[in-house]
């Protein structure tokens, strides 16, 4: 728990002091409003007060046919909470970026993402205008090459689109496999299995690694769904392709599908899994936690040495 002691905040377990803590300050741009009356924080959400995330469209088409990833609560969450603009426009993103830069709000990266479309080529191309808009704002403030632009989406079927994204200004990309092996991928990701398939995801990640350069292609993997040995073995296999894993920890979400058959993961097992993953990163010379927008990534903790053996 967090207790306040005078003006000092500390993290305590029962009554034992663990560490001092500071609250993240509200980003300065959160007080601004766009020309169409939208609070800028409903357009671009601060990530740990050092980056901004633009979730362009908040509906994943997999939900329309009951083919969403079984652990995903995107659509029901968006229905329950209405504090963000559901469908962003390029002009809104431009105004938000200008507000961030004008107020000197912390900005170390820009992330784009959104719900998946069954037409993955159209899904990817919808981001081109937004990427160009952000690139122009960064160029106007002499931040070219200093603030990377990242995209999380499903892979296009036309691999030539990856070159279009790079030419538009994209620096890094992530195609999220969620599970490391075909068995679990097909079990928990029915929509992705139908439209891309496990082998298609792996092939697209290898191509993205070629287009964007080694270390700039990522994939989110969820620890706690697969058995430890399966997860670590699959992790090694994916890293052998030069792909950087972004490791998220599974948690039960009451808004998710009732088809999910995984309970709360064993904490000690997860910790040992993290040590195994840290050893792999070190052994293979990969850079964990490089992708700043993945603020849930345990790679940050691995990079800081918290899981050194």
PAGUDO-452882 format. One record per atom (N, C-alpha, C): residue in three letters; x, y, z. Coordinates in steps of 0.1 Angstrom, whole numbers, plus 2048, in hexadecimal, padded with zeros to 3 digits. Layout:
<rs>
alaXYZ;...
</rs>
This chain:
<rs>
unk8087F4800;unk800800800;unk80980C800;unk8038187FC;unk80A8257FD;unk80582D808;unk80E831811;unk80A83A81C;unk81084781A;unk80A85181F;unk80F85F81F;unk81586282D;unk82186582E;unk82786983B;unk82B87783A;unk822880840;unk82588F83D;unk82389282F;unk82D897829;unk82D89A81A;unk83488F813;unk83988481A;unk84087A814;unk83886D812;unk838868806;unk83185B803;unk83A850802;unk836845808;unk83E839809;unk83682D805;unk83C823800;unk8368167FD;unk83980D809;unk82F80780F;unk8307FE81A;unk8297F1819;unk82F7E681E;unk8287D981E;unk8257D782D;unk8187D8830;unk8137D883E;unk8197E5844;unk8227E484E;unk8287F0854;unk8367F1850;unk83B7E8847;unk84A7E8844;unk84C7F2838;unk8557FB83A;unk85880582F;unk85F7FD824;unk85B7FF817;unk8617F980C;unk86A803804;unk86380E801;unk86B8197F9;unk8638267F9;unk86A8317F7;unk86383D7F5;unk85D83D7E7;unk8528447E5;unk84C8457D8;unk8488547D5;unk8488577C8;unk8438647C3;unk8388627B9;unk82E86A7B9;unk8238697B0;unk8288707A3;unk82486A797;unk82687078A;unk81E87C789;unk825887785;unk81E894783;unk814893777;unk80989B778;unk80089C76D;unk8078A2761;unk80689C755;unk80D8A3749;unk8078B0747;unk80F8BA744;unk80A8C8741;unk7FF8C9736;unk8018C072C;unk7F78C2721;unk7E98BD724;unk7E88B6730;unk7DB8B1734;unk7D18BC737;unk7D68C8739;unk7CD8D373B;unk7C88DA72F;unk7CC8D5723;unk7C88DC716;unk7BD8D5710;unk7B68DC706;unk7AB8D76FF;unk7AD8DA6F0;unk7A88D06E8;unk7AA8D26D9;unk7A08DC6D4;unk7A28DF6C7;unk7998E96C1;unk78B8E46C0;unk7888D76C0;unk77B8D26C0;unk7768CE6CE;unk77D8D46D8;unk7788D36E6;unk77B8C66ED;unk7848BE6E8;unk7888B16EF;unk7948B46F8;unk7948AF704;unk7A08B070D;unk7AB8A8706;unk7B78AE706;unk7C28A76FF;unk7C5899705;unk7C2897712;unk7C588A718;unk7BB880713;unk7B088470D;unk7A787A707;unk7AB8766F9;unk7B687D6F4;unk7BB87A6E6;unk7C88736E7;unk7D18786EF;unk7DE8716F1;unk7E086F700;unk7E2862704;unk7E385F712;unk7F285E716;unk7F5864721;unk803864726;unk80785672A;unk812852727;unk81884572B;unk823847735;unk820846742;unk82A84774C;unk83085574C;unk82985F746;unk82E86D746;unk83B86E73E;unk83E865735;unk84A86772C;unk84786371E;unk83A86171A;unk83785F70D;unk82886070B;unk82385F6FF;unk8158606FC;unk8108556F3;unk8048506F6;unk7FE8456EE;unk7F184A6E8;unk7F08486DB;unk7E484B6D3;unk7DD83E6CF;unk7D283B6D5;unk7CA8306D2;unk7C08346C8;unk7C38326BB;unk7BC8386B0;unk7AD8346AF;unk7AA8276AF;unk79C8236AF;unk79B8186BA;unk79081A6C1;unk78E8126CD;unk7858066CC;unk7838016BF;unk77B7F56BD;unk7837EB6B6;unk7847DF6BB;unk78B7D46B4;unk7807CB6AD;unk7817C96A0;unk7777C2699;unk7767B369D;unk7817AE6A3;unk7807A06A7;unk77479E6B1;unk7717A86B9;unk7667A76C2;unk7587A56BB;unk7577AA6AF;unk74A7AA6A7;unk74679B6A4;unk7507926A4;unk74D7846A1;unk75177B6AC;unk7547806B8;unk7587786C3;unk7657726C1;unk76E7786BA;unk77B7726B7;unk78777A6BD;unk7837826C7;unk78E78A6CE;unk7977816D6;unk7A37866D9;unk7AC77F6E2;unk7A477D6EF;unk7A57716F5;unk79C76E700;unk79F77670D;unk7AB77B70E;unk7AF78371A;unk7AD792718;unk7A879670C;unk7A77A4709;unk7997AA70D;unk79A7B6714;unk78E7BD718;unk78D7CA712;unk7927CC706;unk7927D96FF;unk7847DF6FD;unk77C7D76F6;unk76F7DD6F3;unk7667DF6FF;unk7657D5708;unk75C7D8714;unk7627E371D;unk76F7E571D;unk7757EF725;unk7727FD71F;unk7737FE711;unk76F80A70A;unk76180E70C;unk75880470D;unk74A80670F;unk74780B71E;unk74F806727;unk74D80A735;unk753818738;unk75E81B732;unk764828735;unk764831728;unk76183D72A;unk76084671E;unk76885371F;unk775851724;unk77D85D727;unk78786071C;unk786858710;unk78F85B705;unk78685C6F8;unk78C8636EE;unk7858646E1;unk7868566DB;unk77B8516D6;unk77B8436D1;unk7828426C3;unk78084C6BB;unk78684C6AD;unk78D8596AC;unk79A8586AC;unk7A28646AB;unk7A386969C;unk7A587669B;unk7A887C68E;unk7B688168E;unk7BC882682;unk7CA887681;unk7CB895686;unk7C189D684;unk7C28AB689;unk7C38AB698;unk7BB8A269F;unk7BB8A16AD;unk7C989D6B2;unk7CF8936AC;unk7DC88F6AF;unk7E689A6AD;unk7E58A16A2;unk7EE8AC6A0;unk7ED8B76AB;unk7E18BA6AF;unk7E08C46BA;unk7E58BF6C7;unk7E38B26CA;unk7E88AC6D6;unk7F78AD6D6;unk7FD8A96CB;unk80C8A96CB;unk8118B76CC;unk80B8C16C6;unk80F8CF6C7;unk80E8D36D6;unk8038CF6DD;unk8018D36EB;unk80B8CD6F4;unk80F8C06F1;unk81A8B96F9;unk8278C16F7;unk82A8C46EB;unk8378CB6E8;unk8378D96ED;unk82C8E06EC;unk82B8EE6F0;unk82C8EF6FF;unk8278E6707;unk8288E6715;unk8348DF71B;unk83D8DA712;unk8498D3717;unk8458C771F;unk83A8C171C;unk8368B4723;unk8418A971F;unk8448A1728;unk84E896726;unk84A88E71A;unk85388C710;unk84F884704;unk85C87D6FF;unk85C870702;unk8688686FE;unk86485E6F3;unk85785C6F0;unk8528536E6;unk8448576E3;unk83F8536D7;unk8318546D3;unk82D8466CE;unk8218416D4;unk81C8346D0;unk80F8356C9;unk80D82E6BF;unk80082C6B8;unk7FB81E6BA;unk7EE81C6BC;unk7E880F6BC;unk7D98116BA;unk7D28066BA;unk7C38066B9;unk7BE7F86B8;unk7B17F76B7;unk7AA7EA6B5;unk7AD7E56A7;unk7AE7D76A6;unk7B17D1699;unk7A57D1690;unk7A87D2683;unk79E7D0678;unk7A17C3671;unk7967BD66C;unk7987B1664;unk7A17B3658;unk7A07BF652;unk7A97C2647;unk7B57C964D;unk7C07C064E;unk7CC7C5655;unk7D47CF64D;unk7D37CE640;unk7D97D8637;unk7D37E663A;unk7C67E763A;unk7BF7F363D;unk7C27F864C;unk7C37EE655;unk7C67F1663;unk7D47F9663;unk7DE7F465C;unk7EB7FA65C;unk7EB808655;unk7E480864A;unk7E5815642;unk7DD820649;unk7D481D652;unk7CD828659;unk7D6830662;unk7E282B665;unk7EB83266E;unk7F583B667;unk7F583A659;unk7FF841652;unk7FE850654;unk7F2856653;unk7F0864654;unk7F3868662;unk7F086066C;unk7F386467A;unk80286467D;unk80985A677;unk81885A679;unk81E866672;unk81A869666;unk81F87565F;unk81C882667;unk81188366D;unk80D88E675;unk816890681;unk819885688;unk822886694;unk83088968F;unk835882684;unk84288567F;unk84489367C;unk83A89A676;unk83B8A8673;unk83C8B067F;unk8358AD689;unk8358B5696;unk8438B369C;unk8498A769C;unk8568A56A2;unk8618AD69A;unk85F8AC68C;unk8698B3684;unk8698C2686;unk85D8C8688;unk85B8D668B;unk8618DA698;unk8648D16A1;unk86A8D46AE;unk8788CD6B0;unk87E8CB6A4;unk88C8C56A4;unk88D8B96AC;unk8838B06AC;unk8838A46B4;unk8848976AB;unk88789969E;unk88888E695;unk893884699;unk89087869B;unk89986E69F;unk89C86D6AE;unk8968776B5;unk8978776C4;unk88B8716CB;unk8808726C5;unk87386D6CB;unk86E8626C1;unk8708556C4;unk86B84B6BA;unk85C84A6BA;unk8578466AE;unk8498436AC;unk8478346AB;unk83E82F6B3;unk83C8206B3;unk82D81D6AF;unk82B8126A9;unk81E80D6A6;unk81C7FF6AA;unk8107FC6B1;unk80C7EE6B4;unk8007EB6AC;unk8007E06A4;unk7F57DD69B;unk7F67CE697;unk7ED7C968F;unk7EE7BC689;unk7F77BE67D;unk7FE7B3678;unk8077B566C;unk7FE7B6660;unk8037BE656;unk7FC7BF64A;unk7FE7B2642;unk7F57AF638;unk7F87A462F;unk8017A8624;unk8007B5620;unk8097BB617;unk8157C061E;unk8207B961E;unk82C7BD625;unk8327CA620;unk82E7CF614;unk8337DB60F;unk82E7E7618;unk8247E561F;unk81E7F0628;unk8287F3633;unk8307EA637;unk83A7ED641;unk8447F863C;unk8477F7630;unk85080262A;unk84980F62A;unk83C80F627;unk83481B627;unk833821636;unk832819640;unk83281D64D;unk83F824651;unk84A81D64D;unk857822650;unk85A830649;unk85683163D;unk85783D635;unk84F84863B;unk844845641;unk83B84F648;unk841854655;unk84B84D65A;unk852852666;unk852848672;unk84C83C670;unk84C83267A;unk85A82D67D;unk85D82B68A;unk86A82668E;unk86A818693;unk86081469B;unk85F8076A0;unk85180169F;unk84F7F469F;unk8427EE69D;unk8417E16A5;unk8357DE6A9;unk8327D26B1;unk8267CB6AB;unk8287BE6A9;unk81D7B56A5;unk81C7AB6B1;unk8117AC6B8;unk8107A56C5;unk80B7976C4;unk81378D6C7;unk81077F6C7;unk80977B6D3;unk80B7816DE;unk80577E6EB;unk80A7716F1;unk80A7666E9;unk80E7596ED;unk81A7556E5;unk82374D6EB;unk83074A6E4;unk82F73E6DB;unk8257356DD;unk8247296D5;unk8177286CE;unk8177206C2;unk80B71F6BA;unk7FF71A6C3;unk8017106CB;unk7F770A6D3;unk7EF7146DB;unk7F671D6E2;unk7EF7266EB;unk7EB7336E3;unk7F27366D8;unk7ED7416D0;unk7E073E6CA;unk7DE7326C5;unk7D272E6BE;unk7C672C6C9;unk7CA7286D5;unk7C07276DF;unk7BA7346E4;unk7C373E6E6;unk7BF74A6EC;unk7BD7566E3;unk7C17556D6;unk7C07606CD;unk7B975B6C0;unk7AC7586C0;unk7A57526B5;unk7A575C6A9;unk7A37696AB;unk7A37726A0;unk7B0773699;unk7BA7756A1;unk7C877669B;unk7CC769694;unk7C775D699;unk7CA751693;unk7C3750685;unk7B7755684;unk7AF755678;unk7B575E66D;unk7B876A671;unk7BC774667;unk7CB775664;unk7D376F66D;unk7E277066B;unk7E976266D;unk7E575C678;unk7EB74F67C;unk7F8751683;unk7FC74768A;unk809748692;unk815749689;unk81574167E;unk821742675;unk82174F66D;unk81575566B;unk814762664;unk81976D66D;unk81676C67A;unk81B776683;unk82B775684;unk830769685;unk83E768686;unk84576D679;unk84076A66E;unk84676E661;unk84577D660;unk83A783664;unk839792663;unk84379966D;unk845793678;unk84F799682;unk85D79867C;unk86078D676;unk86D78D66F;unk86F797664;unk86479965D;unk8657A3652;unk8667B1658;unk85F7B4663;unk85F7C166A;unk86D7C466F;unk8747B9674;unk8827BB679;unk88B7BF66D;unk8887BA661;unk8907BE656;unk88E7CC652;unk8817D0652;unk87D7DE64D;unk8827E8657;unk87F7E6664;unk8817F166E;unk88F7F0674;unk8967E5672;unk8A37E3678;unk8A37DA684;unk8AE7D3687;unk8AF7CA692;unk8AC7D169F;unk8A37CB6A7;unk8A07D16B4;unk8947DB6B4;unk88E7DD6A8;unk8837E66A7;unk8767E06A4;unk8767D26A4;unk8697CB6A3;unk8667C46B0;unk85A7C66B5;unk8567C16C2;unk84A7B86C1;unk8487B16CC;unk83B7A96CD;unk8387A86DC;unk82B7AB6E0;unk8277A96EE;unk82479A6F0;unk82A7956FB;unk827788700;unk82278870E;unk81977F711;unk81378071E;unk817775727;unk81F778731;unk82476E73B;unk81876A745;unk81675D747;unk80C759750;unk801751749;unk80175173C;unk7F7749735;unk7FC73B731;unk80973B72D;unk80F72E72A;unk818729735;unk81A71C736;unk823717741;unk83171D73F;unk83871E74A;unk84572574A;unk84E71F740;unk85071273F;unk85970C736;unk85570F727;unk84870F725;unk843712717;unk846720714;unk84372971D;unk84573871A;unk85373B718;unk85C736720;unk86A73971E;unk870733712;unk86C72770E;unk871721702;unk86C7286F6;unk85F72D6F6;unk85A7346EB;unk8607426EA;unk8637486F6;unk86A7556F6;unk8777546EF;unk87F74A6F2;unk88C7486EC;unk88B7476DD;unk8817406D9;unk87F73D6CA;unk87C74B6C3;unk8737536C9;unk8707606C3;unk87C7696C3;unk8837696CE;unk88F7726CF;unk89A76E6C5;unk89A7616C2;unk8A475C6B8;unk8A27636AA;unk8957686A8;unk89276F69B;unk89677E69C;unk89B7826A8;unk89F7906A9;unk8947996AE;unk8897936B2;unk87D79A6B7;unk87E79D6C6;unk87B7AA6CA;unk87C7AE6D8;unk86E7AB6DE;unk86E7A26E8;unk8617A06EF;unk85E7AB6F9;unk8517AF6F9;unk84C7B8703;unk8437AF70C;unk8487AD718;unk8417A3721;unk8377A972B;unk82B7A5729;unk8207AA732;unk81C79E73B;unk8177A2747;unk813798750;unk804796750;unk7FF78974E;unk7F178774E;unk7EA78A75B;unk7DE79075A;unk7D6792765;unk7C7790761;unk7C078B76A;unk7B1789767;unk7AA796766;unk7A379875C;unk79B7A475A;unk78D7A0759;unk7857A5763;unk7767A1763;unk76F7A5757;unk7747AE74F;unk76D7B2742;unk7707A9736;unk77A7A0739;unk77E79772E;unk77478C72C;unk777784721;unk76F77871E;unk76F76E729;unk76376872B;unk76275D735;unk769751731;unk76E750724;unk77474471E;unk782743724;unk78874D72A;unk79574C72F;unk79674273A;unk79F738739;unk7A072D742;unk7AC72E74B;unk7B273A74C;unk7BE73C754;unk7BB744760;unk7BE73F76C;unk7BC747778;unk7C775177B;unk7C8756787;unk7D375F78A;unk7E075778A;unk7EA75C783;unk7F7755782;unk7FE754790;unk80674A791;unk80D74879D;unk81975279E;unk81975B7A8;unk8227667A9;unk8317617A8;unk8347577B0;unk8427527B1;unk84674C7A3;unk83C74579D;unk83F74078F;unk84274B785;unk83B756786;unk83D76277E;unk84B768780;unk84E76978D;unk85B76E790;unk86776678A;unk86575978C;unk870750786;unk870751777;unk864753771;unk863755762;unk86A76175E;unk86976C766;unk870779763;unk87F777764;unk88476F76E;unk89276D76E;unk897765762;unk88F75B75E;unk892754752;unk89375D746;unk889766744;unk88876F739;unk894779739;unk89877E745;unk8A3787747;unk8B0780742;unk8B1773746;unk8BD76B741;unk8BE76A732;unk8B276872C;unk8B276771D;unk8B6775717;unk8B178071C;unk8B478D716;unk8C378F717;unk8C978B723;unk8D778D724;unk8DF78471B;unk8DB77871B;unk8E276E712;unk8E2771704;unk8D67776FF;unk8D47796F1;unk8D87886ED;unk8DC7906F6;unk8E079E6F3;unk8D47A66EF;unk8C87A36F3;unk8BC7AB6EF;unk8BB7B76F9;unk8B47C16F5;unk8B27CD6FE;unk8A47CD703;unk8A17C870F;unk8947C8715;unk88F7D6719;unk8827D8718;unk87D7E571C;unk8817F1713;unk8867EE708;unk88A7F96FF;unk87E8016FA;unk8737FA6F9;unk8668006F4;unk8608076FF;unk862814700;unk85D81C70B;unk84E81D70D;unk84781B702;unk83881C703;unk83281070A;unk83980570B;unk8347F9711;unk8367FA720;unk82F803727;unk831806735;unk82E7FB73E;unk8287F1739;unk8257E5741;unk82F7DA73F;unk8397DC737;unk8437D3733;unk84D7D073F;unk84E7C3743;unk8587C074E;unk8667C2749;unk8687C473B;unk8757C6736;unk87C7D273C;unk8747DC741;unk87A7E7748;unk8817E2755;unk87B7DA75C;unk8807D4768;unk88C7CB765;unk88B7C475A;unk8977BB756;unk8A37C4753;unk8A07CF74B;unk8AB7D8747;unk8B27DE753;unk8AA7E175E;unk8AF7E876A;unk8B67DE773;unk8B67D176F;unk8BD7C7777;unk8B67C1783;unk8A97C3783;unk8A17BE78E;unk8A07AF78E;unk8A27A9782;unk8A179A781;unk8AF79477E;unk8BA79A781;unk8C779477F;unk8C9789788;unk8CE77E783;unk8D077278B;unk8DB774795;
</rs>
